[in-house]
Amino acid sequence: MKVKSNKNSPLEEVRKKNPLLGRGWGGSSPSSGGVGEASASKILIIQQKMIGDVLVSSLICENLKLNYPETEVHYVVNRFTIPVIENNPYIDEIVVFEEEYRSNKFAFYKFLKHIRQSNYDVVIDAYGKLESNLITLCSGAKIKIGWEKSLTKFIYTHPVGRLKQPQSEAGLAIEDRLNLLSPLQLDREMVSRPKIHLTIEELAKAKLKLQKFSVDFSKPIFMIGILGSESSKTYPLQKMAKVLDYLVEKTDGQLLFNYMLKQRKKAVEAYKLCKPSTQNKIHVDLLGNSLREFMALTYQCDALLGNEGGAVNMAKALFIPTFTIFSPWINPLAWASFEDGKHHMSIHLKELKPSFYSNVNFKELKPKSERLYYQLDEGKVIKSLSDFLKFYKSISK
């Protein structure tokens, strides 16, 4: 993805009006004829809420840092999402949006005051909700970039519209985030693949854990997204069990279940619905004790298969093959990223019933998701999974 030259970038205009911002914007330093002697300028990126969103929006940080290495890049996220951006070399500071800010107005006011006192030159709001609107508004930044919405676009100096169709295999979720950088007219070609930065120690500990659970590294290992983050994003367990039966029969693979502790009852229910021969291959209690450990365990797997969600995005950022079952109410144009028919594949009810989706608002389908899921026949899912496995002869019988 190529963007325009930054000679007429708003950043350059800010630099001309205030030379003390100089270093960082144009990649020049005083010794090479650049403007200004002050330290690099500061940019704040805001992306609250879910893990997949935070991971995808980290691309904004990466592309900014690659274009302006001396610029300070700060990133506002919720605390529970920090593990996916830990050790990211393109983020200088993680600014935590604590949960209490939603209920405690005084705590939120102090947070906004801290943002104001941080003297950011640019704010990029990738979240676009009330809280991030207020953060942007109170920042005092000269350049404010965010989504073009009728009620809030006045907040931003550069409102950006969302794309209608993806222009690449990266998908709309990524392309929309990168499009937020378009007002800055960066020089370099955009990096469009998020990355997770695990340490050698984390990977070694994960491998040791698998060995303690007697996982056989000579046979395929699959991480299974057995449950979605909510019922509306969870493929019916009876159907999922049949898919897992096929997977084990076809590959003789070993299955690791990914679920939250509060979901254990449902995970065990799915386990019991599988054939005994499949149950023998499932390590239902082999869980990561943290999100970082889950990612390190996933890195050891041959592929991740299951419900669409943060785990799929993490696997892709670890360059692990994925097979995804989309919820009927999730727009695949946004999140079916890097699907090449080989390393990453998915299935969505839209493929089976295209006419039904011709004039539909995906989010309005959420209350009907359970009924719609049952129209996604497990035989169709197994057929797509079979196509996925053909590209991995090493993990198929």
C-alpha positions in Angstrom: 0.0 0.0 0.0 1.7 3.2 -1.2 0.9 6.7 0.0 1.7 10.2 -1.2 4.8 12.1 -0.5 4.8 13.9 2.8 6.0 17.3 1.5 2.5 18.7 1.9 1.6 16.7 5.0 -0.2 18.5 7.8 2.8 17.4 9.9 5.0 19.6 7.8 2.6 22.5 8.2 2.8 22.1 12.0 6.6 21.9 11.9 6.8 25.1 9.8 4.6 27.0 12.3 6.5 25.7 15.3 10.1 24.8 14.5 10.6 23.3 17.9 8.6 20.3 16.7 11.2 19.8 14.0 12.9 16.5 14.6 11.0 13.4 13.7 8.6 14.6 11.1 10.8 14.6 8.1 13.3 12.1 9.2 16.0 14.8 9.4 18.2 15.7 12.3 20.0 19.1 13.0 23.3 17.6 11.9 21.9 16.8 8.4 20.2 20.2 7.9 16.9 19.4 9.7 14.8 22.0 11.5 14.9 22.5 15.2 17.0 21.3 18.2 14.2 20.0 20.4 13.4 16.4 21.1 11.1 14.4 18.7 7.4 15.2 18.6 4.7 13.1 20.3 1.8 11.2 18.8 -1.0 9.6 20.7 -3.0 6.7 19.2 -6.2 5.6 20.9 -7.7 2.1 20.6 -9.7 0.9 23.5 -11.6 -2.4 24.0 -10.9 -5.7 22.3 -7.7 -7.6 21.7 -8.1 -7.9 18.0 -8.7 -4.2 17.6 -5.7 -3.3 19.7 -3.5 -5.7 17.8 -4.7 -4.3 14.4 -4.3 -0.7 15.4 -0.7 -1.3 16.6 0.0 -1.1 12.8 -0.6 2.7 13.1 2.2 2.8 15.7 4.5 0.7 13.6 4.1 2.8 10.4 4.5 6.1 12.3 7.7 4.9 13.9 9.1 3.6 10.6 8.5 6.9 9.0 9.5 9.1 11.9 11.9 7.1 14.1 12.6 9.9 16.5 8.9 10.6 17.2 7.5 9.5 20.5 4.6 7.1 19.9 2.2 6.6 22.8 -0.8 4.1 22.7 -4.0 4.2 24.8 -5.4 0.8 25.5 -7.3 -1.1 28.1 -5.2 -3.0 30.6 -6.4 -6.5 29.6 -5.2 -6.0 26.0 -1.6 -5.0 26.9 -0.1 -8.5 26.4 -0.6 -8.4 22.6 1.5 -5.2 22.4 4.1 -6.1 25.0 7.7 -5.8 23.7 6.4 -4.0 20.6 9.5 -1.9 19.5 7.3 0.7 17.8 5.5 1.8 20.9 7.4 4.1 23.2 4.7 4.2 26.0 1.5 2.4 26.8 -1.1 4.7 28.3 -3.6 2.5 30.2 -7.3 3.4 30.1 -8.4 1.9 33.4 -11.9 0.3 33.8 -12.7 2.7 36.7 -12.6 5.7 34.3 -16.0 4.6 33.0 -17.7 4.8 36.4 -15.6 7.4 38.2 -15.9 10.8 36.6 -13.2 12.3 38.8 -10.7 9.6 37.9 -11.6 10.1 34.2 -11.1 13.9 34.7 -7.6 13.3 36.1 -6.8 11.0 33.2 -7.9 13.7 30.7 -5.8 16.3 32.6 -2.8 14.0 32.3 -3.4 13.7 28.5 -3.6 17.5 28.2 -0.4 18.0 30.2 1.4 15.4 28.0 1.4 18.0 25.1 0.7 15.7 22.2 1.2 17.2 18.7 -1.0 14.6 17.0 -3.8 12.4 18.2 -5.2 9.5 16.1 -8.5 8.1 17.4 -8.9 4.6 16.0 -11.7 3.8 18.6 -14.2 6.5 17.8 -16.5 6.3 20.8 -17.5 8.8 23.4 -14.5 8.2 25.7 -11.9 8.5 22.9 -13.8 11.5 21.5 -13.3 13.3 24.8 -9.7 12.2 25.1 -9.1 13.7 21.6 -11.0 16.9 22.3 -9.1 17.5 25.6 -5.7 16.7 24.2 -4.9 20.1 22.8 -3.2 18.5 19.9 -2.9 20.6 16.7 -3.7 17.6 14.5 -6.6 15.4 15.5 -7.5 12.5 13.2 -10.5 10.2 13.6 -13.5 8.7 12.0 -15.9 10.9 10.0 -19.2 10.7 11.8 -21.9 13.3 11.6 -22.1 13.9 15.4 -18.4 14.0 16.2 -16.5 15.0 13.1 -16.2 18.6 14.4 -13.8 17.2 17.0 -11.2 16.3 14.4 -9.1 18.5 12.2 -8.9 15.5 9.7 -12.0 13.3 9.8 -11.5 10.1 7.7 -14.3 8.1 6.1 -14.4 4.3 6.3 -13.8 2.2 3.2 -16.7 0.3 1.6 -14.7 -2.6 0.1 -11.3 -4.0 0.9 -8.5 -3.1 -1.5 -6.2 -5.9 -0.5 -6.1 -9.3 1.3 -5.5 -7.4 4.6 -9.2 -6.8 4.9 -11.2 -3.7 6.0 -10.3 -3.8 9.7 -6.7 -3.3 8.8 -7.2 -1.0 5.8 -9.4 1.4 7.7 -6.8 1.7 10.4 -4.1 2.4 7.9 -6.3 4.9 6.2 -6.3 7.0 9.3 -2.7 7.7 8.4 -3.6 9.1 5.0 -3.8 12.8 6.2 -0.1 12.5 7.2 1.0 11.4 3.6 3.7 9.1 4.8 6.6 8.3 2.4 7.1 4.6 3.0 5.0 1.8 1.8 2.6 0.7 4.6 3.3 -2.4 6.7 -0.1 -4.1 6.9 0.6 -7.2 8.9 0.4 -7.0 12.8 3.0 -8.8 14.8 3.3 -10.2 18.3 6.7 -10.0 19.9 7.3 -13.1 22.1 10.6 -13.7 23.9 12.8 -16.8 23.6 12.1 -17.5 27.3 8.4 -17.4 26.7 8.6 -19.8 23.8 10.9 -22.2 25.8 8.5 -22.2 28.8 5.5 -23.0 26.5 7.3 -25.9 24.9 8.2 -27.3 28.3 4.6 -27.0 29.4 3.5 -29.0 26.3 6.1 -31.7 27.2 4.8 -31.9 30.7 1.3 -32.7 29.4 2.9 -35.4 27.2 2.1 -33.6 23.9 3.7 -35.6 21.0 5.7 -33.1 18.8 5.9 -35.8 16.1 2.2 -35.4 15.5 0.1 -32.4 14.5 -0.9 -30.0 17.2 -4.0 -27.8 16.8 -5.1 -24.9 19.0 -8.9 -25.0 18.9 -11.0 -21.8 19.4 -13.8 -23.9 20.9 -15.8 -21.0 22.2 -16.3 -17.4 21.1 -16.2 -14.5 23.4 -20.0 -14.8 23.7 -22.8 -17.1 22.6 -23.5 -15.1 19.5 -20.0 -15.8 18.3 -19.9 -19.5 19.2 -20.6 -22.2 16.6 -23.1 -24.7 18.1 -21.2 -27.3 20.2 -22.9 -30.3 18.6 -21.8 -29.1 15.2 -18.3 -28.2 16.4 -17.9 -31.7 18.0 -18.5 -33.3 14.5 -15.9 -30.9 13.0 -13.3 -32.0 15.6 -14.1 -35.6 15.1 -13.3 -35.2 11.4 -10.1 -33.2 12.2 -8.7 -36.0 14.5 -9.8 -38.7 12.1 -8.1 -37.0 9.2 -4.9 -35.9 10.9 -4.4 -37.9 14.1 -3.8 -34.5 15.6 -3.7 -33.4 19.2 -6.1 -30.7 20.2 -5.6 -27.9 22.8 -8.8 -26.1 23.8 -8.7 -22.3 24.1 -11.3 -20.9 26.5 -11.6 -18.6 29.5 -11.9 -20.2 33.0 -15.5 -19.0 33.3 -16.2 -21.0 30.1 -14.8 -24.3 31.4 -18.3 -25.9 31.8 -19.1 -25.2 28.1 -15.6 -26.4 27.0 -16.1 -29.7 28.9 -19.6 -30.0 27.3 -18.0 -29.7 23.9 -15.4 -32.3 24.9 -18.1 -34.8 26.0 -20.0 -34.4 22.6 -16.9 -35.6 20.7 -16.3 -39.3 20.0 -14.2 -41.2 22.5 -11.4 -41.5 19.9 -11.4 -37.7 19.6 -11.6 -37.1 23.4 -8.4 -39.1 23.7 -6.7 -36.5 21.6 -8.0 -33.4 23.5 -6.0 -31.7 26.3 -8.9 -29.9 27.7 -7.0 -28.6 30.8 -3.9 -27.5 29.0 -4.4 -23.8 29.3 -2.1 -20.8 29.2 -2.0 -19.1 32.7 -1.8 -15.8 30.9 -2.5 -14.3 27.5 1.2 -14.2 26.8 1.5 -17.9 27.6 -1.5 -18.7 25.4 0.2 -16.9 22.5 3.5 -18.9 23.2 1.5 -22.1 23.2 -0.2 -21.2 20.0 3.2 -20.5 18.4 4.0 -24.2 19.0 0.9 -25.4 17.1 0.6 -26.3 13.4 -2.6 -24.3 13.1 -5.4 -22.6 15.0 -9.0 -23.6 14.1 -12.4 -22.5 15.4 -14.6 -19.5 16.2 -13.6 -16.1 14.9 -12.2 -13.8 17.5 -9.1 -12.4 19.2 -7.3 -15.8 19.2 -7.5 -16.0 15.3 -6.0 -12.5 15.1 -3.2 -13.4 17.5 -2.4 -16.6 15.5 -2.2 -14.6 12.3 0.1 -12.1 14.0 2.3 -15.1 15.0 2.2 -16.4 11.3 0.3 -19.5 12.3 -2.2 -20.9 9.8 -5.8 -20.5 10.6 -9.2 -21.9 9.7 -12.0 -19.7 11.0 -15.7 -20.2 11.5 -17.4 -16.8 11.3 -20.5 -15.8 13.3 -23.4 -15.0 10.9 -23.5 -11.4 12.2 -19.8 -10.6 11.8 -18.8 -8.9 8.5 -16.1 -11.1 6.9 -14.9 -8.2 4.8 -13.5 -6.6 7.9 -11.9 -9.6 9.7 -11.1 -12.2 7.0 -7.6 -10.9 6.7 -4.8 -12.4 4.7 -7.0 -15.2 3.4 -5.2 -16.8 0.5 -6.9 -20.1 0.2 -3.9 -21.8 1.8 -2.4 -20.5 5.0 -5.7 -18.7 6.1 -9.2 -19.8 5.2 -12.6 -19.3 6.7 -16.3 -20.1 6.2 -19.3 -17.8 6.6 -23.0 -18.3 6.1 -22.8 -15.6 3.5 -21.1 -18.0 1.2 -24.0 -20.4 1.4 -26.8 -17.8 1.3 -25.5 -14.8 -0.6 -29.0 -13.5 -1.5 -29.9 -13.3 2.2 -26.9 -11.0 2.8 -27.5 -8.8 -0.3 -29.0 -5.9 1.6 -28.4 -6.7 5.3 -26.9 -4.8 8.2 -24.6 -7.4 9.8 -25.0 -6.0 13.4 -28.8 -6.3 13.2 -28.3 -10.1 12.8 -26.8 -10.5 16.2 -30.0 -11.4 18.0 -30.7 -14.0 15.4 -27.2 -15.5 15.4 -28.1 -18.8 17.1 -30.8 -19.6 14.6 -28.6 -18.5 11.7 -25.7 -20.6 13.0 -27.8 -23.8 12.5 -28.1 -22.9 8.8 -24.3 -23.2 8.6 -24.2 -27.0 8.1 -21.3 -28.8 9.7 -20.9 -30.8 6.4 -20.1 -27.5 4.6 -17.7 -26.6 7.4 -16.0 -30.0 7.1 -15.7 -29.6 3.3 -13.9 -26.3 3.8 -11.7 -27.7 6.5 -10.8 -30.5 4.2 -9.7 -28.0 1.6 -7.6 -26.2 4.2 -5.9 -29.5 5.3 -4.9 -30.3 1.7 -2.3 -27.6 1.8 -0.7 -29.2 4.9 0.2 -32.8 3.9 2.5 -33.0 6.8 -0.5 -32.8 9.2 -2.8 -35.0 7.2 -2.8 -38.8 7.0 
